[in-house]
Amino acid sequence: MTPWIKQKDADVLLRLWIQPRASKNGVVGVHGDRLKIRITAPPVDGAANEAIAKFLAKLCGVASSNIVFLRGETGKNKDILILNSRVGDIKDKLYLEDKA
């Protein structure tokens, strides 16, 4: 079982650990029980959250309005819902090595 992604009704719950001010955007791998994502934006005035939403939307092929922050808007640990999605589809697009 993968602790960083779960099906929650018709949506997918992602548990993320964010590294802001990175040299480039990207999915790094697992960090504890969360998926680590690097974002170039700084954690100032919501810039990192906006960049996360855009990055995830593009990567997962969904509208950015389908990315909803549940917890952690001001911290590195974030819980995010991707609305109207399936775990298998999202997992394949985010992280290819951990298929457990």
N, C-alpha and C positions, 0 to 999 in steps of 0.2 A: 504494500500500500504506500502511496506517495502522500506525505503529510502536507505538502504545499499546494495541492489542488484537490478540490472536492466538487461533486455535483450537488447543487442545492436547489431542488425543484427543477425549474427550467433554466437555471443559471449556473455559472461556474464560479466558485469561490477560489481566489488565488491568495496565498499568503506569501508576501514578498519582503525581501530585505533590499533596500535601495541604497546605492552608492552614488550620491550626487557629485557634480563637478568632475566627472570622469572624462577621459580623453575622447571617448566615443560611446555611443549608446550600444547596449547589447545585453543579451542574456548570458550570464557567467556560469551558473551551475547552482548547486544546492549549498546553502549556508545554514547549517543547523537544520531546522524543520521548515525553512523558507527557501524560495527561489530567489537567487541574487540577480539583480538587474542593475546595470550601470547606466546612468543618465548624465549627459553633459551639462544640463541646466543646474544652476545653483539652487539651494533650498531657501530661496528668498521670495516673499510675496506670492507664493503658490506656483512659481515658475517650474519647479521640479515636478509637482503634481500634474500640471498641464502637459509637461513633456512626457511623463509616464503614460498619461491617458492617450496621447497622440501616438506614442511608440507602440503601446499594446494594441491599439485599434488597428494600426497599419499592419503590424505583425500577425494579428489574429484574423484580419479581414472582416472587422466589424466597424460600425460607426462609433466615433468617439463618445457619442451620447450613450452608448451601451456599456461604457466603463464607469462604474460607480464606486466611489471610495466609501468603505464601511467604517474603517478604523485606521488611525495612524496618519492623518493628514499632515501632522506637524513633526512626525518622527520618521526614522528609517524603516521601522517595521510597519507594513501596511497590509490591510485586508481589503481586497478589491473584488467586486462582482463583475463578471462579464455577462450581461443579460442575454437571454435566449440563445444559449450556447451549450455544447456538449463537451464533457471532459476530454474524450478521445480526440476531438478535433483541435481543441485548444492546446492540449499537451503536445501533440505532434508539432505544432507550430512554435511552441516555446522552448521545449527541451527534449532533445532527441535521444539522449543516452539513458535516462531513467524511465524504463517502461514497466516498472513494478506496479 
